């Protein structure tokens, strides 16, 4: 089986990198330089007209969107326990993945690309503030979910990898997460995992190559 992950530094493509590594899967990474427009090159657009990452190519078949990708990885590598075994808890983990993708990520995107979501002069700061308010609400929910727990479920799952990216991106935008000690502890805990350390080292390598 040929598995290729199209990836860009900083982006949520780090999520499948982490879970594929946790699953001990054999995969090839195809880094894309967004600043050079490689995500809009004809070759990539034929694979993914959404021009985003992550994209998983499995035996030549493309699969986009993190929730779907995580489900495929979890089903293909069940021994990695990337989703809870209990059916109800599994659905809750999928719900968590969807929340990260649709309830948190869009507000991070607004902060990242203010000019693409607001073309009214002198309103950028207002857009940023409102997006941050939604993010703080989300982190408050996650704070309660993580109370007294190392991970969102009884063990590490794909949901933890996706939430790790959400917190990391928020910190890169210098959002104040000081009132969310459980979220920050989860972030620190994630950084001790070998899969995350491998990802961070790879990210630096790719960024250096793009510089």
C-alpha positions as CSV (number, residue, x, y, z in Angstrom):
1,X,0.0,0.0,0.0
2,X,1.4,3.4,-1.0
3,X,0.5,6.2,1.4
4,X,1.5,9.8,0.7
5,X,0.8,12.8,3.0
6,X,0.7,16.2,1.4
7,X,1.8,18.5,4.2
8,X,2.8,22.1,4.8
9,X,4.6,23.5,7.9
10,X,2.5,25.0,10.7
11,X,-0.8,23.8,9.2
12,X,-3.2,21.2,10.5
13,X,-1.5,18.7,8.3
14,X,0.6,18.0,11.3
15,X,-2.4,16.0,12.7
16,X,-2.2,13.1,10.3
17,X,1.6,13.2,10.5
18,X,1.3,12.6,14.2
19,X,-1.3,9.9,14.0
20,X,0.4,8.0,11.1
21,X,3.6,8.1,13.1
22,X,1.7,6.8,16.2
23,X,0.3,4.0,14.0
24,X,3.8,3.1,12.8
25,X,2.6,3.4,9.3
26,X,4.9,3.6,6.3
27,X,4.2,6.8,4.5
28,X,5.9,9.4,2.3
29,X,5.5,13.1,3.1
30,X,5.1,15.6,0.2
31,X,5.8,19.0,1.6
32,X,4.2,22.0,-0.1
33,X,5.5,25.5,0.1
34,X,2.4,27.7,0.4
35,X,4.4,30.9,0.1
36,X,5.6,29.7,-3.3
37,X,2.1,28.8,-4.3
38,X,2.8,25.1,-4.6
39,X,-0.6,24.3,-3.2
40,X,-2.2,26.0,-6.3
41,X,0.1,24.3,-8.9
42,X,-1.8,22.5,-11.6
43,X,-0.5,19.1,-10.5
44,X,-1.7,19.5,-6.9
45,X,-5.0,21.1,-7.9
46,X,-5.8,18.0,-9.9
47,X,-5.5,16.0,-6.7
48,X,-7.2,18.5,-4.4
49,X,-9.1,21.4,-6.0
50,X,-9.6,22.8,-2.5
51,X,-5.8,23.7,-2.6
52,X,-5.5,22.9,1.1
53,X,-3.7,20.4,3.3
54,X,-3.7,17.7,4.6
55,X,-4.3,15.5,1.7
56,X,-3.8,11.7,1.9
57,X,-3.0,9.8,-1.2
58,X,-3.7,6.1,-0.7
59,X,-2.7,3.9,-3.7
60,X,-3.3,6.9,-5.9
61,X,-6.7,7.8,-4.4
62,X,-6.9,11.2,-2.7
63,X,-8.7,11.8,0.6
64,X,-9.0,15.3,2.0
65,X,-10.3,16.8,5.3
66,X,-8.8,15.8,8.6
67,X,-11.9,14.1,10.1
68,X,-12.1,11.7,7.1
69,X,-8.3,11.2,7.1
70,X,-8.3,10.4,10.8
71,X,-11.1,7.9,10.4
72,X,-9.2,6.1,7.6
73,X,-6.0,5.9,9.7
74,X,-7.8,4.7,12.8
75,X,-9.6,2.0,10.7
76,X,-6.5,0.9,8.8
77,X,-4.4,0.7,11.9
78,X,-6.7,-0.4,14.7
79,X,-3.8,-1.6,16.9
80,X,-2.8,2.0,17.3
81,X,-6.0,2.7,19.2
82,X,-6.4,6.2,17.6
83,X,-10.1,6.1,18.5
84,X,-11.7,4.6,21.7
85,X,-12.9,1.0,21.4
86,X,-16.3,1.7,22.9
87,X,-18.7,2.7,20.1
88,X,-20.2,5.6,22.0
89,X,-16.8,6.9,23.1
90,X,-15.6,6.5,19.5
91,X,-18.5,8.7,18.3
92,X,-17.6,11.3,20.9
93,X,-14.0,11.3,19.7
94,X,-15.2,11.8,16.1
95,X,-17.4,14.6,17.5
96,X,-14.2,16.1,19.0
97,X,-12.4,15.9,15.7
98,X,-15.3,17.6,13.9
99,X,-15.3,20.3,16.6
100,X,-11.6,21.0,16.2
101,X,-12.1,21.2,12.4
102,X,-15.3,23.2,12.2
103,X,-15.7,24.9,15.6
104,X,-12.1,26.0,16.4
105,X,-10.1,26.0,13.1
106,X,-12.2,28.6,11.3
107,X,-11.6,31.2,14.0
108,X,-7.9,30.6,13.9
109,X,-8.1,31.0,10.1
110,X,-9.8,34.4,10.5
111,X,-7.0,35.6,12.7
112,X,-4.4,34.2,10.3
113,X,-5.9,35.8,7.2
114,X,-7.8,38.9,8.4
115,X,-7.7,40.5,4.9
116,X,-9.5,37.5,3.4
117,X,-12.5,37.7,5.8
118,X,-12.9,41.4,6.1
119,X,-12.4,44.1,3.5
120,X,-13.8,47.0,5.5
121,X,-11.1,49.5,6.4
122,X,-9.9,49.7,10.0
123,X,-12.0,46.7,11.2
124,X,-9.2,44.1,11.3
125,X,-8.7,44.4,15.1
126,X,-12.5,44.0,15.7
127,X,-12.5,40.8,13.6
128,X,-9.5,39.5,15.5
129,X,-11.1,40.3,18.9
130,X,-14.3,38.6,18.0
131,X,-12.5,35.5,16.7
132,X,-10.4,35.4,19.8
133,X,-13.6,35.5,22.0
134,X,-15.0,32.4,20.2
135,X,-11.6,30.6,20.7
136,X,-11.6,31.5,24.4
137,X,-15.1,30.0,24.7
138,X,-13.9,26.8,23.0
139,X,-10.9,26.5,25.2
140,X,-13.1,26.9,28.2
141,X,-15.1,23.9,27.1
142,X,-11.9,21.9,26.5
143,X,-10.6,23.0,29.9
144,X,-13.6,21.3,31.6
145,X,-13.2,18.2,29.4
146,X,-9.6,17.8,30.4
147,X,-10.1,18.3,34.2
148,X,-8.3,15.5,36.0
149,X,-7.4,13.8,32.7
150,X,-4.2,13.4,30.7
151,X,-6.1,13.1,27.5
152,X,-9.7,13.6,26.3
153,X,-10.3,9.9,26.6
154,X,-8.8,7.1,28.6
155,X,-5.7,7.1,26.3
156,X,-4.2,9.2,23.5
157,X,-6.5,9.4,20.5
158,X,-6.5,11.4,17.2
159,X,-8.6,14.0,19.0
160,X,-5.6,14.9,21.2
161,X,-3.5,15.4,18.1
162,X,-6.0,17.7,16.5
163,X,-6.5,19.7,19.7
164,X,-2.7,20.0,20.1
165,X,-2.6,21.8,16.7
166,X,-5.4,24.1,17.8
167,X,-3.6,25.2,21.0
168,X,-0.3,25.5,19.2
169,X,-1.7,27.7,16.5
170,X,-3.4,29.9,19.2
171,X,-0.1,30.3,20.9
172,X,1.6,31.3,17.7
173,X,-1.0,34.0,17.4
174,X,-0.1,35.1,21.0
175,X,-3.5,34.4,22.4
176,X,-3.5,34.5,26.2
177,X,-4.2,30.9,27.4
178,X,-3.1,31.6,30.9
179,X,-6.6,30.9,32.3
180,X,-6.7,27.4,30.7
181,X,-4.1,25.4,32.8
182,X,-5.6,22.0,31.7
183,X,-5.3,22.9,28.0
184,X,-1.7,24.1,28.6
185,X,-0.8,21.0,30.5
186,X,-2.3,18.9,27.7
187,X,-0.2,20.8,25.2
188,X,3.0,20.2,27.3
189,X,2.1,16.5,27.6
190,X,1.7,16.2,23.9
191,X,5.1,17.6,23.3
192,X,6.7,14.7,25.2
193,X,5.3,12.1,22.8
194,X,7.8,10.7,20.3
195,X,5.4,11.3,17.4
196,X,5.1,15.0,18.2
197,X,8.9,15.4,18.7
198,X,9.4,13.7,15.3
199,X,6.9,16.1,13.7
200,X,8.5,19.2,15.2
201,X,11.9,18.2,14.1
202,X,10.6,17.4,10.6
203,X,8.8,20.8,10.5
204,X,12.1,22.6,11.2
205,X,13.8,20.7,8.4
206,X,11.1,21.6,5.9
207,X,11.0,25.2,6.9
208,X,14.8,25.4,6.5
209,X,14.5,23.9,3.1
210,X,11.8,26.4,2.1
211,X,13.8,29.4,3.4
